[in-house]
Each structure stands twice: as structure tokens, then as C-alpha cells.
Amino acid sequence: MEESGPVQIMVVGFEEASFQGEILPELKRLREHDIIRLVDPVVVSKDQDDEVTAVDLSDLTDEEPAELGALAGALVGLGAAGEEGAEAGAIAGAEGAEAGMLGDETMWSVADAIPSGTTAAVALIEHRWATPLRDAIRRAGGVALADSWIHPEDLAALGAAASDSTQ
């Protein structure tokens, strides 16, 4: 399997699950252009009686979950116990991926966090666009020192805080 790009977990809540047909076509466009890969998208709904329904929307082949699980497990195992840990981690990761990358425990944790009458979309998104950039940085001898997502709302809040402090 080719080396994977960085993976982000994204949880988006909707008060009303009245999707207007915009989200799935945009995700499809991003996949077709190899910008992202949806590793394990799930839509979780909780009705007014707190009954939970989950729908898995993964676009992985039958083999890819085990391959991604093995890669993640090997990396965790390598960090914990060197090469022996990498081998054991790969086996455990491949076996664990059969239940889905976002296992039942994660899904119930998400379900506990969403209010009654709400729907949440939960996805692991592989940022395929970042792989060539990461590889170029590595070839140039660069290493990541830090990374973080900064959302527009974060910048607006920073501006508001700065404005308040100057008054």
C-alpha cells in the first residue's frame, strides 16, 4: 500500500437533517480529484427519544481498512516498542480495522455528545493533497515542528479579543 497522507477526524453537527444535496456532491468532487479520501464517514442521528441510528458511508475497498489499520498500528507500535512493537501493532491494527476505523466505542461517544433531535456527520478524512508536499519537505531535509488547524472563527475571535484589549 502506498504511504497515506495526514488524517483528520471531523465531526459536524446539524440541528435539522435537511441536507439539500450539496455536501455529498462536494465530497465526491474532492475524491474524484484525489484531494481527499473518506476513510470512515458515518452519519449519526439521535431522535427525541435518544434512539441512535448510524449509517456508514465509507468509500474504501474491502482491503483498505485492514491496510490502513495495519499502517496506523505499526506506527503506534514502532513508537512504543521499536521494530517488534511495529510488527505487533500492524497485526492488531489490521484486525481492529475490521470493525471500522471509527469503532463502536467512538460512535457511542459521539452519540453521547450530540443533543436529542440532532444529526452529526463524523469522518476520518485523509488529506491526499498533502502527501506530495510532505514528501518534498522531507527530501529537502525539513521536519514538521508543529501543525494545527486555524479556522476563520478563531481568527475573528482573536481580532475581537485584540480590539477589546486596546479599548
Secondary structure, 3 states (H helix, E strand, C coil): CCCCCCEEEEEEEECCCCCCCCHHHHHHHHHHCCCEEECCCEEEEECCCCCEEEEECCCCCCCHHHHHHHHHHHHHHHHHHHHHHHHHHHHHHHHHHCCCCCCHHHHHHHHHHCCCCEEEEEEEEEECCHHHHHHHHHHCCCCCCCCCCCCHHHHHHHHHHHHHHHC
